[in-house]
Amino acid sequence: MTIYLVDIEHVTHTCPAQPDPHPYDTRRTVIDVTPGGPCRTPVTIRCGNTTVQIPCHRHEPAERQCGACRTIVIERTITNRTLDTEVAG
């Protein structure tokens, strides 16, 4: 299984149109990738006289994919920042 380690940053602000704090920017940074390796259960596709094997992640839904093709995302840190939008005048 391929594992992605991710940091997430949400930036919220308030504005005259929507006085409650609301997110306006979300950034995801990939920190590390651990590859799962080659597919263990390739799927055979036939079209006319042509036959080819493709990795199961290209054909099967997530619950039927092999362990090597399955993808997992781990959120390492989630940061919430508030942006002060008031202008001194």
Order of alpha helices (4+ residues) and beta strands (2+ residues): beta-beta-beta-beta-beta
